Amino acid sequence: MADDRDIIQHIDQLVDEEHTLERAHGEGKSLSSAERARLEALEVQLDQLWDLLRQRRARRNAGLDPDGAEARDPSTVEHYRQ
């Protein structure tokens, strides 16, 4: 990702896809296994992107180069406490 705008744009695209999947099955219809897997993958990607954006902002606020932030692996971001 080049900058915060790119990260936010990617987040928006993934959220749109997530909402499309959820709306398609909002009336008691269950997701297929492929759709469930895609929804789970979207959630992981979103967690990673939000984490990356937070890292970039924290680095910038600390006077550091935000480009030094790196996406963390799913096992790290999925175990954060909410």
C-alpha positions as CSV (number, residue, x, y, z in Angstrom):
1,M,0.0,0.0,0.0
2,A,1.4,3.4,-0.9
3,D,-0.4,5.6,1.6
4,D,-3.3,6.0,4.0
5,R,-5.7,6.9,1.2
6,D,-4.9,3.6,-0.7
7,I,-5.4,1.6,2.5
8,I,-8.7,3.3,3.2
9,Q,-9.9,2.8,-0.4
10,H,-9.0,-0.9,-0.1
11,I,-10.9,-1.1,3.3
12,D,-13.9,0.5,1.6
13,Q,-13.9,-2.1,-1.2
14,L,-13.6,-5.0,1.2
15,V,-16.4,-3.6,3.3
16,D,-18.6,-3.3,0.3
17,E,-18.0,-6.9,-0.7
18,E,-18.6,-8.0,2.9
19,H,-22.0,-6.1,3.0
20,T,-23.0,-7.5,-0.4
21,L,-22.4,-11.1,0.9
22,E,-24.3,-10.3,4.1
23,R,-27.3,-8.7,2.3
24,A,-27.6,-11.5,-0.1
25,H,-28.3,-13.9,2.8
26,G,-30.0,-11.5,5.3
27,E,-33.4,-13.2,5.2
28,G,-32.5,-16.4,7.0
29,K,-30.7,-17.9,4.0
30,S,-27.4,-19.5,4.9
31,L,-24.1,-18.8,3.2
32,S,-22.5,-21.5,1.1
33,S,-19.2,-22.9,2.4
34,A,-17.3,-20.8,-0.3
35,E,-19.2,-17.7,0.8
36,R,-18.5,-18.3,4.4
37,A,-14.8,-18.8,3.7
38,R,-14.8,-15.6,1.7
39,L,-16.5,-13.7,4.5
40,E,-13.9,-15.0,7.0
41,A,-11.1,-14.0,4.6
42,L,-12.6,-10.5,4.2
43,E,-12.7,-10.1,8.0
44,V,-9.0,-11.1,8.4
45,Q,-8.0,-8.8,5.6
46,L,-9.9,-5.9,7.1
47,D,-8.3,-6.5,10.5
48,Q,-4.9,-6.5,8.9
49,L,-5.6,-3.3,7.0
50,W,-7.1,-1.5,10.0
51,D,-4.0,-2.6,12.0
52,L,-1.7,-1.3,9.3
53,L,-3.5,2.0,9.2
54,R,-3.3,2.4,13.0
55,Q,0.5,1.6,12.9
56,R,1.0,4.2,10.2
57,R,-0.9,6.9,12.2
58,A,1.0,6.0,15.4
59,R,4.3,6.2,13.6
60,R,3.4,9.6,12.1
61,N,2.3,10.9,15.5
62,A,5.6,9.8,17.0
63,G,7.5,11.6,14.3
64,L,8.5,8.4,12.5
65,D,8.1,7.5,8.8
66,P,4.7,5.9,8.4
67,D,6.1,3.8,5.5
68,G,8.0,1.8,8.1
69,A,4.7,0.2,9.2
70,E,4.2,-3.4,8.0
71,A,1.2,-5.6,7.7
72,R,1.1,-8.1,10.4
73,D,0.2,-11.8,9.9
74,P,-3.3,-12.9,10.5
75,S,-2.5,-14.9,13.6
76,T,-1.3,-11.6,15.2
77,V,-4.2,-9.4,14.3
78,E,-6.8,-12.0,14.9
79,H,-5.8,-12.4,18.6
80,Y,-6.1,-8.7,19.6
81,R,-8.6,-8.0,22.3
82,Q,-11.5,-5.9,21.1
